[in-house]
Amino acid sequence: MPAKSATVPAIPRPFPAHLTHASMEKMRRMVILGHSNAEIAAAFGIQTAAMTFILGSRRERWLKYHQEGRVECLPGKTVVYRKVSHMNGDVSIRPFSLPKVTMHRALLAEARA
């Protein structure tokens, strides 16, 4: 007597090829601004369920560290926000103050470009 055939689970679809690093950066900005998964999915032409899967592991981290990399040019100094690791394994975003000199401004301009 033949064995009953079991249903084979569907293979998960790969990460959409049209999503580039720039696309992920745009998604990150939309998440920080408070857009829903459906709104972000519509902007990228992806189904809402797929967008929920893509953002599932990223949303919390993006919201927690949304100030990382921010640069403020204040009179007399430049403030850069960076991740700092603590002895207990925790990570936080801290401001680092740099003197307002031409060398720092040139390096920051290169990093943004």
All heavy atoms as an XYZ file, in Angstrom:
882
protein
N       0.837     -1.168      0.000
C       0.000      0.000      0.000
C       0.892      1.245      0.000
O       1.813      1.338      0.806
C      -0.885     -0.053      1.241
C      -1.906      1.020      1.317
S      -3.092      0.573      2.588
C      -4.487      1.255      1.842
N       0.656      2.203     -0.902
C       1.522      3.374     -0.972
C       1.346      4.276      0.257
O       0.269      4.382      0.810
C       1.073      4.090     -2.234
C      -0.296      3.596     -2.528
C      -0.396      2.233     -1.922
N       2.462      4.874      0.632
C       2.435      5.788      1.778
C       1.730      7.075      1.378
O       1.762      7.489      0.230
C       3.851      6.099      2.232
N       1.071      7.641      2.342
C       0.364      8.895      2.098
C       1.393      9.999      1.853
O       2.349     10.127      2.599
C      -0.472      9.217      3.323
C      -1.695     10.004      3.039
C      -2.492     10.136      4.316
C      -3.874     10.598      3.970
N      -4.686     10.769      5.139
N       1.200     10.756      0.817
C       2.181     11.807      0.525
C       1.918     13.021      1.417
O       0.790     13.471      1.559
C       2.128     12.203     -0.943
O       0.856     12.733     -1.239
N       2.975     13.479      2.022
C       2.868     14.650      2.879
C       3.058     15.903      2.034
O       3.771     15.892      1.037
C       3.934     14.599      3.967
N       2.406     16.957      2.438
C       2.565     18.203      1.694
C       3.929     18.799      2.011
O       4.381     18.797      3.153
C       1.472     19.220      2.061
O       1.523     19.452      3.458
C       0.104     18.703      1.683
N       4.568     19.264      1.010
C       5.890     19.860      1.161
C       5.704     21.356      1.435
O       4.957     22.029      0.717
C       6.721     19.668     -0.128
C       8.073     20.331     -0.010
C       6.856     18.196     -0.439
N       6.330     21.854      2.496
C       6.159     23.282      2.771
C       6.748     24.135      1.656
O       7.732     23.769      1.020
C       6.921     23.490      4.083
C       7.847     22.340      4.191
C       7.215     21.203      3.437
N       6.121     25.266      1.432
C       6.583     26.173      0.379
C       7.936     26.758      0.760
O       8.203     27.056      1.917
C       5.577     27.293      0.177
N       8.795     26.909     -0.223
C      10.113     27.509      0.000
C       9.919     29.016      0.123
O       9.256     29.627     -0.719
C      11.062     27.183     -1.167
C      11.259     25.676     -1.246
C      12.383     27.916     -1.024
C      12.022     25.215     -2.459
N      10.453     29.607      1.189
C      10.279     31.049      1.325
C      10.941     31.798      0.174
O      12.001     31.410     -0.312
C      10.952     31.384      2.657
C      11.807     30.218      2.975
C      11.242     29.038      2.259
N      10.276     32.850     -0.260
C      10.819     33.628     -1.371
C      12.065     34.372     -0.911
O      12.154     34.805      0.233
C       9.783     34.618     -1.872
C       8.614     33.911     -2.493
C       7.620     34.813     -3.131
N       7.621     36.167     -2.625
C       6.883     37.129     -3.122
N       6.098     36.896     -4.124
N       6.920     38.345     -2.610
N      13.032     34.523     -1.797
C      14.240     35.263     -1.420
C      13.936     36.738     -1.227
O      12.888     37.227     -1.621
C      15.173     35.049     -2.612
C      14.262     34.763     -3.749
C      13.073     34.056     -3.166
N      14.879     37.441     -0.637
C      14.754     38.873     -0.425
C      14.579     39.540     -1.786
O      15.297     39.206     -2.724
C      16.025     39.386      0.262
C      15.909     40.776      0.784
C      15.209     41.026      1.949
C      16.491     41.826      0.122
C      15.094     42.311      2.437
C      16.384     43.105      0.595
C      15.677     43.349      1.766
N      13.605     40.436     -1.933
C      13.378     41.056     -3.251
C      14.641     41.698     -3.820
O      15.298     42.489     -3.149
C      12.311     42.112     -2.952
C      11.632     41.632     -1.722
C      12.682     40.912     -0.927
N      14.950     41.342     -5.045
C      16.198     41.790     -5.669
C      16.220     43.284     -5.935
O      17.284     43.893     -5.968
C      16.419     41.028     -6.971
N      15.045     43.905     -6.096
C      15.038     45.333     -6.425
C      15.242     46.215     -5.199
O      15.319     47.430     -5.326
C      13.752     45.709     -7.165
C      12.519     45.667     -6.321
N      11.872     44.492     -6.031
C      11.841     46.648     -5.704
C      10.831     44.760     -5.273
N      10.785     46.060     -5.047
N      15.370     45.634     -4.010
C      15.643     46.428     -2.813
C      17.153     46.535     -2.620
O      17.830     45.565     -2.338
C      14.991     45.794     -1.578
C      13.474     45.772     -1.583
C      12.961     45.096     -0.325
C      12.910     47.164     -1.709
N      17.653     47.723     -2.786
C      19.087     47.982     -2.676
C      19.390     48.615     -1.321
O      18.490     48.828     -0.506
C      19.535     48.932     -3.789
O      18.834     50.168     -3.630
C      19.246     48.350     -5.167
N      20.646     48.942     -1.103
C      21.043     49.626      0.127
C      20.307     50.963      0.247
O      19.848     51.336      1.321
C      22.555     49.838      0.139
C      23.049     50.529      1.362
N      23.011     49.938      2.602
C      23.564     51.766      1.530
C      23.491     50.799      3.492
N      23.838     51.906      2.862
N      20.178     51.664     -0.857
C      19.461     52.944     -0.849
C      17.988     52.733     -0.507
O      17.386     53.536      0.214
C      19.604     53.636     -2.201
N      17.404     51.642     -1.011
C      16.011     51.326     -0.689
C      15.842     51.046      0.799
O      14.878     51.500      1.418
C      15.541     50.099     -1.472
O      15.650     50.297     -2.836
N      16.786     50.301      1.364
C      16.712     49.994      2.789
C      16.856     51.262      3.616
O      16.194     51.414      4.646
C      17.789     48.973      3.178
C      17.588     47.604      2.573
S      16.015     46.853      3.011
C      16.306     46.488      4.723
N      17.683     52.193      3.168
C      17.838     53.466      3.876
C      16.538     54.268      3.817
O      16.128     54.878      4.803
C      19.003     54.266      3.280
C      19.296     55.557      3.989
C      19.668     55.374      5.458
O      20.193     54.319      5.842
O      19.398     56.315      6.240
N      15.875     54.236      2.668
C      14.589     54.933      2.540
C      13.547     54.283      3.455
O      12.763     54.980      4.101
C      14.123     54.910      1.087
C      12.854     55.694      0.859
C      12.461     55.725     -0.595
C      11.148     56.484     -0.769
N      10.675     56.446     -2.151
N      13.556     52.956      3.519
C      12.645     52.234      4.433
C      12.903     52.640      5.870
O      11.972     52.861      6.645
C      12.843     50.723      4.299
C      12.050     50.079      3.245
S      12.257     48.299      3.387
C      12.560     47.929      1.705
N      14.186     52.732      6.236
C      14.554     53.092      7.607
C      13.996     54.478      7.943
O      13.417     54.686      9.004
C      16.075     53.076      7.773
C      16.530     53.295      9.204
C      18.044     53.302      9.297
N      18.621     54.499      8.733
C      18.685     55.675      9.377
N      18.223     55.802     10.587
N      19.231     56.715      8.786
N      14.145     55.417      7.012
C      13.631     56.764      7.257
C      12.113     56.760      7.392
O      11.560     57.474      8.224
C      14.064     57.706      6.123
C      15.471     58.213      6.332
C      15.819     59.330      5.351
N      16.929     58.841      4.529
C      16.876     58.594      3.237
N      15.795     58.838      2.553
N      17.921     58.136      2.589
N      11.427     55.958      6.585
C       9.966     55.875      6.660
C       9.517     55.273      7.990
O       8.527     55.713      8.574
C       9.416     55.081      5.477
C       9.560     55.810      4.152
S       8.947     54.859      2.746
C       7.187     55.144      2.920
N      10.255     54.268      8.475
C       9.930     53.665      9.771
C      10.104     54.695     10.877
O       9.254     54.832     11.760
C      10.812     52.419     10.029
C      10.751     51.992     11.482
C      10.393     51.283      9.121
N      11.194     55.442     10.847
C      11.463     56.453     11.873
C      10.389     57.545     11.852
O       9.986     58.049     12.902
C      12.873     57.046     11.691
C      13.919     55.984     12.040
C      13.079     58.285     12.543
C      15.334     56.347     11.663
N       9.875     57.880     10.671
C       8.830     58.893     10.561
C       7.460     58.364     10.977
O       6.507     59.138     11.063
C       8.772     59.441      9.130
C       9.976     60.284      8.711
C       9.876     60.642      7.236
C      10.063     61.537      9.561
N       7.351     57.048     11.210
C       6.101     56.487     11.725
C       5.159     55.908     10.694
O       3.989     55.666     10.991
N       5.621     55.660      9.478
C       4.762     55.058      8.453
C       4.458     53.601      8.811
O       5.277     52.916      9.415
C       5.437     55.113      7.079
C       5.570     56.495      6.538
N       4.550     57.155      5.899
C       6.611     57.365      6.567
C       4.955     58.348      5.537
N       6.212     58.507      5.936
N       3.289     53.134      8.404
C       2.902     51.749      8.672
C       3.537     50.822      7.643
O       4.037     51.259      6.601
C       1.377     51.603      8.604
O       0.935     51.779      7.269
N       3.487     49.512      7.936
C       4.034     48.527      6.994
C       3.307     48.598      5.658
O       3.923     48.463      4.600
C       3.919     47.117      7.568
C       4.904     46.866      8.679
O       5.732     47.715      8.993
N       4.809     45.714      9.292
N       2.000     48.827      5.685
C       1.218     48.896      4.448
C       1.641     50.095      3.601
O       1.755     49.990      2.370
C      -0.267     48.973      4.774
N       1.891     51.232      4.240
C       2.325     52.422      3.500
C       3.704     52.216      2.887
O       3.944     52.593      1.740
C       2.355     53.638      4.428
C       0.992     54.088      4.909
C       1.065     55.136      5.994
O       2.073     55.179      6.737
O       0.105     55.906      6.103
N       4.600     51.603      3.638
C       5.950     51.354      3.126
C       5.896     50.330      2.000
O       6.571     50.477      0.972
C       6.890     50.886      4.256
C       6.982     51.977      5.337
C       8.276     50.567      3.716
C       7.703     51.542      6.598
N       5.078     49.299      2.166
C       4.938     48.273      1.124
C       4.408     48.883     -0.169
O       4.903     48.577     -1.257
C       4.011     47.164      1.613
N       3.431     49.769     -0.055
C       2.874     50.422     -1.245
C       3.922     51.286     -1.941
O       3.975     51.341     -3.174
C       1.670     51.265     -0.854
N       4.777     51.939     -1.164
C       5.816     52.792     -1.745
C       6.839     51.990     -2.535
O       7.429     52.501     -3.491
C       6.517     53.588     -0.640
N       7.060     50.731     -2.146
C       8.066     49.904     -2.815
C       7.464     48.839     -3.726
O       8.187     48.053     -4.320
C       8.972     49.235     -1.771
C       9.929     50.193     -1.132
C       9.605     50.817      0.060
C      11.132     50.501     -1.727
C      10.466     51.712      0.648
C      12.007     51.396     -1.147
C      11.674     52.010      0.042
N       6.142     48.778     -3.813
C       5.484     47.808     -4.690
C       5.632     46.376     -4.203
O       5.807     45.461     -5.005
N       5.572     46.182     -2.888
C       5.715     44.858     -2.283
C       4.443     44.572     -1.498
O       3.787     45.494     -1.008
C       6.931     44.837     -1.322
C       8.209     45.161     -2.081
C       7.071     43.492     -0.635
C       9.415     45.315     -1.196
N       4.085     43.308     -1.345
C       2.922     42.954     -0.543
C       3.182     43.300      0.918
O       4.314     43.236      1.403
C       2.620     41.465     -0.670
C       2.144     41.063     -2.044
C       1.837     39.583     -2.107
O       2.095     38.833     -1.177
N       1.251     39.166     -3.217
N       2.117     43.624      1.638
C       2.237     44.021      3.042
C       2.842     42.903      3.889
O       3.662     43.166      4.770
C       0.857     44.420      3.603
O       0.320     45.453      2.773
C       0.967     44.934      5.022
N       2.460     41.657      3.621
C       3.005     40.526      4.397
C       4.515     40.405      4.200
O       5.256     40.148      5.153
C       2.316     39.233      3.988
N       4.971     40.615      2.976
C       6.411     40.556      2.704
C       7.136     41.702      3.408
O       8.222     41.511      3.964
C       6.667     40.605      1.202
N       6.529     42.894      3.407
C       7.149     44.034      4.079
C       7.192     43.814      5.586
O       8.170     44.164      6.239
C       6.392     45.323      3.747
C       7.036     46.565      4.316
S       8.762     46.809      3.807
C       8.587     47.157      2.074
N       6.155     43.207      6.138
C       6.140     42.896      7.566
C       7.288     41.950      7.895
O       7.962     42.110      8.912
C       4.792     42.267      7.969
O       3.748     43.198      7.646
C       4.748     41.946      9.447
N       7.540     40.982      7.024
C       8.653     40.046      7.224
C       9.997     40.776      7.135
O      10.884     40.574      7.954
C       8.590     38.922      6.178
C       9.739     37.970      6.263
C       9.786     37.016      7.258
C      10.777     38.037      5.351
C      10.854     36.135      7.346
C      11.846     37.162      5.425
C      11.872     36.206      6.432
N      10.141     41.661      6.146
C      11.396     42.394      5.950
C      11.677     43.308      7.138
O      12.803     43.384      7.635
C      11.354     43.210      4.643
C      11.347     42.269      3.436
C      12.519     44.179      4.553
C      11.020     42.954      2.131
N      10.654     44.011      7.616
C      10.844     44.978      8.697
C      10.810     44.357     10.085
O      11.199     45.007     11.053
C       9.770     46.074      8.616
C       9.803     46.944      7.371
C       8.682     47.957      7.417
C      11.139     47.629      7.219
N      10.366     43.108     10.178
C      10.201     42.469     11.477
C      11.426     42.508     12.364
O      11.348     42.847     13.546
N      12.572     42.196     11.825
C      13.799     42.157     12.628
C      14.532     43.493     12.642
O      15.511     43.648     13.363
C      14.737     41.080     12.083
O      15.116     41.401     10.760
N      14.068     44.462     11.861
C      14.797     45.721     11.731
C      14.121     46.889     12.451
O      14.791     47.781     12.929
C      14.938     46.070     10.252
C      15.812     45.096      9.497
C      15.763     45.379      7.999
N      16.676     44.527      7.273
C      16.366     43.343      6.789
N      15.145     42.853      6.962
N      17.246     42.628      6.138
N      12.790     46.897     12.505
C      12.036     48.047     13.013
C      12.489     48.474     14.411
O      12.775     49.642     14.651
C      10.545     47.753     13.019
C       9.699     48.903     13.534
C       8.225     48.541     13.533
N       7.691     48.410     12.194
C       7.222     49.426     11.469
N       7.252     50.636     11.960
N       6.737     49.224     10.271
N      12.571     47.546     15.341
C      12.943     47.875     16.721
C      14.336     48.497     16.779
O      14.556     49.498     17.449
C      12.884     46.633     17.597
C      13.169     46.903     19.046
C      13.089     45.645     19.900
O      12.513     44.640     19.460
O      13.622     45.691     21.014
N      15.291     47.903     16.050
C      16.662     48.419     16.043
C      16.723     49.805     15.416
O      17.387     50.704     15.922
C      17.556     47.444     15.280
C      19.023     47.840     15.268
C      19.854     46.877     14.466
N      19.454     46.944     13.067
C      19.252     45.890     12.291
N      19.412     44.683     12.740
N      18.874     46.028     11.038
N      16.004     50.009     14.299
C      16.013     51.307     13.636
C      15.433     52.380     14.538
O      15.938     53.501     14.568
C      15.240     51.240     12.330
C      15.962     50.538     11.226
C      17.285     50.184     11.189
C      15.411     50.083      9.999
N      17.575     49.549     10.010
C      16.446     49.472      9.258
C      14.138     50.126      9.451
C      16.251     48.929      8.003
C      13.941     49.581      8.198
C      14.986     48.996      7.476
N      14.373     52.060     15.265
C      13.769     53.051     16.147
C      14.654     53.335     17.357
O      14.730     54.467     17.822
C      12.383     52.586     16.598
C      11.327     52.585     15.500
C      10.035     51.954     16.015
C      11.071     53.973     14.958
N      15.341     52.304     17.849
C      16.194     52.478     19.027
C      17.434     53.313     18.703
O      17.860     54.142     19.495
C      16.616     51.114     19.569
C      17.401     51.179     20.857
C      17.672     49.790     21.402
C      18.457     49.847     22.690
N      18.745     48.512     23.206
N      18.014     53.091     17.526
C      19.271     53.757     17.174
C      19.086     54.779     16.051
O      19.988     54.989     15.248
C      20.311     52.722     16.759
C      20.602     51.713     17.821
C      20.388     50.368     17.597
C      21.080     52.106     19.063
C      20.648     49.432     18.591
C      21.339     51.179     20.054
C      21.119     49.851     19.808
O      21.376     48.935     20.793
N      17.927     55.434     15.984
C      17.659     56.325     14.856
C      18.550     57.565     14.834
O      18.688     58.192     13.800
C      16.188     56.734     14.814
C      15.784     57.717     15.863
N      15.438     57.340     17.131
C      15.692     59.060     15.829
C      15.141     58.410     17.837
N      15.283     59.463     17.078
N      19.177     57.915     15.944
C      20.042     59.094     15.933
C      21.483     58.771     15.561
O      22.293     59.689     15.411
C      20.015     59.771     17.304
C      18.696     60.420     17.594
C      18.790     61.385     18.743
O      19.852     61.632     19.283
N      17.673     61.948     19.118
N      21.810     57.505     15.392
C      23.186     57.146     15.056
C      23.578     57.770     13.722
O      22.853     57.701     12.743
C      23.348     55.640     14.958
C      24.769     55.236     14.643
C      24.918     53.748     14.436
O      23.923     53.055     14.288
O      26.061     53.291     14.417
N      24.742     58.386     13.708
C      25.238     59.007     12.491
C      24.788     60.440     12.295
O      25.238     61.111     11.376
N      23.885     60.924     13.160
C      23.424     62.310     13.042
C      24.565     63.262     13.367
O      25.364     63.008     14.255
C      22.256     62.546     13.997
C      21.547     63.854     13.711
C      20.363     64.034     14.602
N      20.816     64.838     15.732
C      20.198     64.927     16.886
N      19.115     64.221     17.102
N      20.663     65.693     17.844
N      24.655     64.348     12.638
C      25.715     65.344     12.836
C      25.051     66.702     13.033
O      24.203     67.104     12.246
C      26.660     65.397     11.616
C      27.710     66.473     11.790
C      27.311     64.044     11.385
N      25.439     67.393     14.106
C      24.953     68.743     14.355
C      26.137     69.696     14.264
O      27.139     69.497     14.938
C      24.333     68.861     15.747
C      23.059     68.110     15.935
C      22.515     68.255     17.346
O      23.123     68.982     18.169
O      21.492     67.642     17.623
N      26.025     70.718     13.450
C      27.075     71.730     13.345
C      26.641     72.930     14.166
O      25.806     73.718     13.740
C      27.316     72.107     11.891
S      27.956     70.740     10.917
N      27.195     73.040     15.355
C      26.872     74.119     16.279
C      27.976     75.170     16.245
O      29.092     74.892     15.809
C      26.715     73.565     17.694
C      25.681     72.445     17.852
C      25.752     71.857     19.255
C      24.291     72.960     17.556
N      27.701     76.384     16.721
C      28.759     77.392     16.754
C      29.920     76.940     17.649
O      29.724     76.620     18.806
C      28.083     78.627     17.351
C      26.624     78.380     17.234
C      26.432     76.905     17.189
N      31.100     76.842     17.090
C      32.278     76.479     17.860
C      32.571     74.996     17.950
O      33.642     74.600     18.385
N      31.615     74.133     17.580
C      31.877     72.688     17.651
C      30.930     71.933     16.732
O      29.925     72.453     16.276
C      31.732     72.184     19.079
C      30.337     72.277     19.635
C      30.305     71.763     21.061
C      28.928     71.959     21.658
N      28.860     71.489     23.015
N      31.274     70.687     16.488
C      30.455     69.770     15.718
C      30.158     68.578     16.611
O      31.062     68.034     17.244
C      31.195     69.308     14.449
O      31.528     70.460     13.675
C      30.346     68.378     13.623
N      28.894     68.156     16.683
C      28.496     67.034     17.526
C      28.103     65.866     16.623
O      27.275     66.019     15.727
C      27.328     67.416     18.455
C      26.926     66.240     19.319
C      27.709     68.602     19.317
N      28.708     64.705     16.861
C      28.440     63.490     16.099
C      27.870     62.457     17.059
O      28.395     62.260     18.155
C      29.739     62.951     15.451
C      29.459     61.693     14.670
C      30.378     64.003     14.578
N      26.794     61.772     16.675
C      26.168     60.746     17.506
C      26.618     59.369     17.032
O      26.478     59.028     15.867
C      24.645     60.865     17.429
C      24.131     62.113     18.090
C      24.127     63.332     17.409
C      23.692     62.091     19.395
C      23.675     64.488     18.018
C      23.233     63.241     20.016
C      23.230     64.432     19.318
O      22.789     65.581     19.932
N      27.179     58.584     17.961
C      27.716     57.255     17.643
C      27.278     56.226     18.676
O      26.969     56.568     19.813
C      29.250     57.279     17.631
C      29.835     58.130     16.552
C      29.784     57.403     15.230
N      30.410     58.211     14.210
C      29.863     58.471     13.047
N      28.700     58.000     12.748
N      30.480     59.206     12.162
N      27.311     54.942     18.275
C      27.027     53.842     19.198
C      28.185     53.670     20.163
O      29.345     53.769     19.770
C      26.872     52.519     18.447
C      25.523     52.247     17.922
C      25.482     50.840     17.383
C      24.354     50.660     16.411
N      24.368     49.353     15.786
N      27.851     53.385     21.421
C      28.858     53.121     22.441
C      28.488     51.814     23.127
O      27.352     51.634     23.562
C      28.919     54.266     23.481
C      29.905     53.943     24.578
C      29.277     55.572     22.812
N      29.428     50.879     23.211
C      29.204     49.615     23.917
C      29.601     49.771     25.373
O      30.614     50.383     25.689
C      30.030     48.496     23.285
O      29.651     48.317     21.948
N      28.796     49.192     26.248
C      29.070     49.261     27.679
C      29.599     47.911     28.172
O      29.475     46.896     27.489
C      27.798     49.646     28.435
C      27.231     50.961     27.993
N      27.754     52.163     28.370
C      26.192     51.253     27.165
C      27.066     53.134     27.822
N      26.113     52.613     27.074
N      30.170     47.909     29.359
C      30.756     46.688     29.932
C      29.705     45.593     30.132
O      30.017     44.415     30.072
C      31.441     46.994     31.270
C      32.636     47.923     31.139
S      34.001     47.188     30.244
C      34.611     46.064     31.466
N      28.446     45.958     30.391
C      27.409     44.960     30.619
C      26.813     44.420     29.320
O      25.870     43.639     29.343
C      26.302     45.537     31.502
C      25.566     46.681     30.842
O      25.889     47.084     29.731
N      24.582     47.216     31.542
N      27.337     44.856     28.174
C      26.873     44.373     26.885
C      25.817     45.254     26.250
O      25.403     45.019     25.121
N      25.347     46.259     26.972
C      24.347     47.171     26.437
C      24.991     48.127     25.434
O      26.193     48.348     25.454
C      23.703     47.953     27.586
C      22.421     48.650     27.166
O      21.833     48.238     26.147
O      22.012     49.603     27.850
N      24.181     48.689     24.567
C      24.645     49.651     23.576
C      23.754     50.877     23.658
O      22.547     50.762     23.821
C      24.575     49.050     22.155
C      24.974     50.066     21.109
C      25.443     47.829     22.045
N      24.345     52.059     23.565
C      23.554     53.283     23.554
C      24.163     54.260     22.550
O      25.276     54.078     22.084
C      23.504     53.909     24.948
O      24.792     54.305     25.356
N      23.400     55.292     22.231
C      23.860     56.333     21.320
C      24.310     57.519     22.166
O      23.559     58.013     23.002
C      22.745     56.769     20.362
C      22.220     55.566     19.573
C      23.217     57.869     19.436
C      23.208     54.936     18.649
N      25.530     57.983     21.961
C      26.087     59.083     22.742
C      26.607     60.168     21.818
O      27.132     59.883     20.743
C      27.255     58.594     23.613
C      26.894     57.578     24.645
C      26.002     58.213     25.702
N      25.454     57.232     26.594
C      25.847     57.063     27.839
N      26.795     57.806     28.346
N      25.268     56.144     28.584
N      26.494     61.436     22.239
C      27.053     62.521     21.432
C      28.549     62.686     21.684
O      29.011     62.571     22.821
C      26.285     63.754     21.931
C      25.895     63.411     23.320
C      25.708     61.912     23.362
N      29.317     62.906     20.627
C      30.741     63.198     20.722
C      30.959     64.583     20.134
O      30.547     64.864     19.014
C      31.582     62.174     19.963
C      31.612     60.830     20.618
C      30.711     59.840     20.253
C      32.526     60.559     21.611
C      30.726     58.608     20.862
C      32.549     59.322     22.235
C      31.646     58.351     21.861
N      31.605     65.442     20.894
C      31.833     66.808     20.470
C      33.212     66.926     19.820
O      34.214     66.492     20.381
C      31.745     67.741     21.678
O      31.955     69.057     21.288
N      33.248     67.510     18.630
C      34.496     67.737     17.905
C      34.711     69.234     17.764
O      33.753     69.986     17.565
C      34.416     67.121     16.499
C      34.120     65.640     16.411
C      33.878     65.259     14.961
C      35.244     64.828     16.991
N      35.945     69.693     17.834
C      36.169     71.118     17.599
C      35.815     71.469     16.160
O      35.912     70.643     15.260
C      37.664     71.301     17.855
C      38.242     69.955     17.963
C      37.153     68.962     18.131
N      35.363     72.678     15.972
C      34.940     73.107     14.635
C      36.161     73.555     13.845
O      36.480     74.732     13.769
C      33.936     74.238     14.764
C      33.234     74.597     13.487
C      32.177     75.628     13.778
C      31.457     76.030     12.530
N      30.433     77.021     12.826
N      36.867     72.568     13.293
C      38.039     72.868     12.480
C      37.805     72.340     11.068
O      36.988     71.460     10.846
C      39.344     72.263     13.072
C      39.665     72.894     14.397
C      39.242     70.776     13.204
N      38.526     72.849     10.135
C      38.334     72.505      8.732
C      38.526     71.015      8.468
O      37.801     70.419      7.683
C      39.312     73.315      7.857
O      39.199     74.677      8.227
C      39.012     73.146      6.406
N      39.493     70.394      9.144
C      39.780     68.985      8.921
C      38.548     68.120      9.231
O      38.176     67.251      8.452
C      40.952     68.539      9.801
C      41.275     67.061      9.685
S      42.599     66.564     10.803
C      41.778     66.668     12.373
N      37.879     68.378     10.371
C      36.710     67.586     10.739
C      35.560     67.801      9.768
O      34.878     66.864      9.379
C      36.256     67.933     12.162
C      37.216     67.494     13.203
N      37.735     68.359     14.125
C      37.770     66.293     13.464
C      38.564     67.709     14.912
N      38.605     66.454     14.535
N      35.359     69.032      9.378
C      34.285     69.337      8.429
C      34.531     68.636      7.091
O      33.608     68.122      6.478
C      34.154     70.830      8.224
C      33.617     71.522      9.437
C      32.828     72.733      9.030
N      32.222     73.299     10.211
C      30.928     73.278     10.435
N      30.129     72.739      9.561
N      30.425     73.805     11.528
N      35.775     68.607      6.640
C      36.108     67.948      5.371
C      35.864     66.444      5.467
O      35.316     65.838      4.545
C      37.559     68.230      4.991
N      36.237     65.825      6.589
C      36.019     64.387      6.768
C      34.537     64.054      6.824
O      34.084     63.059      6.251
C      36.723     63.897      8.034
C      38.238     63.859      7.987
C      38.807     63.505      9.363
C      38.718     62.862      6.950
N      33.749     64.860      7.522
C      32.309     64.635      7.584
C      31.644     64.822      6.222
O      30.743     64.073      5.853
C      31.673     65.574      8.613
C      32.000     65.262     10.076
C      31.473     66.362     10.983
C      31.415     63.918     10.481
N      32.108     65.797      5.456
C      31.558     66.014      4.114
C      31.853     64.832      3.206
O      31.017     64.404      2.427
C      32.125     67.299      3.527
N      33.067     64.256      3.332
C      33.434     63.066      2.536
C      32.586     61.871      2.937
O      32.170     61.097      2.094
C      34.899     62.737      2.723
C      35.845     63.649      1.992
C      37.307     63.265      2.264
O      37.554     62.129      2.717
O      38.178     64.102      2.014
N      32.335     61.722      4.250
C      31.565     60.573      4.745
C      30.122     60.643      4.253
O      29.508     59.608      3.967
C      31.604     60.528      6.261
N      29.561     61.825      4.151
C      28.176     61.976      3.697
C      28.044     61.751      2.201
O      27.004     61.350      1.719
C      27.654     63.369      4.031
C      27.368     63.543      5.492
C      26.683     64.865      5.708
N      27.036     65.365      7.022
C      26.755     66.552      7.455
N      26.112     67.385      6.679
N      27.103     66.929      8.648
N      29.087     62.038      1.451
C      29.024     61.919     -0.029
C      29.118     60.488     -0.490
O      29.239     59.566      0.139
C      30.133     62.728     -0.645
